[in-house]
Amino acid sequence: MFEIYIPWCLMYNFLMYICDNKNEFYMKSSQLYKGSLVTIIMKLLEENGRMYGYEITQKVKAITQGELNITEGALYPALHKLESDGLLDVEMERVDNRLRKYYKLTEKGTAETVNRLAELEDFIRNMQSLVKPNLEF
């Protein structure tokens, strides 16, 4: 198995390049990020082993310096779908007298993460070619 490294700031910088107007950026990027939410979650779990929901939201917020905030309404349905697809395992642990749900990738989830990251890398490369084409013939 090989490892693909995609810097977290790559997508953010790419979106900033596309959209000059800050309001336009927020509208357009929210749709682009929605389509990438599952990949973002899977990449974080690949890097961190296991995480709980709030931890995922805070990590994304920190990495994007507050530019991207994942709501519970978006996060938990995505986590539940990944679990039902057999890509995540869930572990319950008691923390401060409360049960906390930790999510981690299954073997199938790890393989799917590699596929999704390769697909994302291809998408970003193609979009960069379209947005800033090299017009030399």
N, C-alpha and C positions, 0 to 999 in steps of 0.2 A: 504494500500500500504506500502511496506517496502522499506528501503533505503539500497543500496549496496555501500560500500566505496571501491574503488580500487585506491591505491596510484598511482599517475602519473608516479612515477619513477619505478614502478614494471615492466612494459614492457621494459623500457630502460635497467634496470639491468639484466633482463632476456636475452635480446639480447646480452648484453655485455658478459654474461656467455657463450652463445652459440658460439660466434665468437671471436677467439683469435686475429686474424689479423685485425688491424683497417680498412684497405681498404676493407677487406672482410665484416666487420661489416656494413660499409656504403652501400655496394651493396645489401647485404641480407636484412638489416633493411628497406631500402627504399621500397622493395616489401612488407614486412610485414606491414609497416606503411600505405602503399596505401590501403591495405585491411582493415585497422582500422580507416581510415580518418573519415568516417561518425560517428563512435562510439565516436571518440575523439571530434568532433564538438558537438554531442548531449550531451556528458558529460559536456563540457564547458558551454553550454547553460543551462543545468540543474542547474549547480552551480551558474551561473551569471545572470540568468533571461533572459536578452536580450543582444545581442552584435552585432556589425557591423563587416564586413569582416576583415578589417585591424586589428581590436582589437583581433579577434580570432587568426590571424597569430602571433601577438606579444605575446599573452598569451602562446601559444604553445612554441614559441621560449624561453620565460622566464622560463617556467616550466621545459623544457628540457635543460636549460642552453646553448642554441644555437645549440644543437645537431640535432634538428629537425626543419626544415624550411618548412612551407607549402606555396607553390606558389599560386598566384592568379589563375593560370591555373588549379590547382587541387582543390582549395577551392570553387570557384564560381560554377562550374558545380555540385559539391556535394551539395552545398546550394540550388541550383535551383532544383535538383532532390528531395531533402528532402521537399522542398516547394510543388512541383507538386504531391508528394505522400501524402500530407496533414499532414506532420509531423512538419512543421514550418509555422508560421505566419510571415508576413513582415510588418513592420511599417516604414513609411517615416517620417523623422524629419529634420527640417531645423537647421543646425549647421554652424555658421560662414558664413552665406549667401549661403550655399550649402545644397542640399538634401542628407541626409545620410540614408541608408537602415539598419534598425535594424532587426535582426532575433530573434525569440523566439519560444520555443516549444509549439505546440498545446497540447491538452489533449491526443490525440492519440500519439503524439511525446514523451510525458512524459512516457507513458506506454511502448512504443517501446524502449526508453532509458533503462528502467529497464530490459527489455528482452535482449537487446544487451550487457549490462554490465554483466548480469548473464552468457550469452554465452561466453563472453570474459574471465570471471573469470574461467569458466570450461576449456576453451582452454588453458589458462596459466597453470592451475593446471595439465592438461594432458601433456602438453609439458615439464613441470618441471619433471614429473614422467618419461617421456621418456628420457630426457637428463641426469637426475641424478637419475636413478632408485635405489630403495632400494632392493638389491639383496638377502636379507635374505629369506630363505625358511622355 
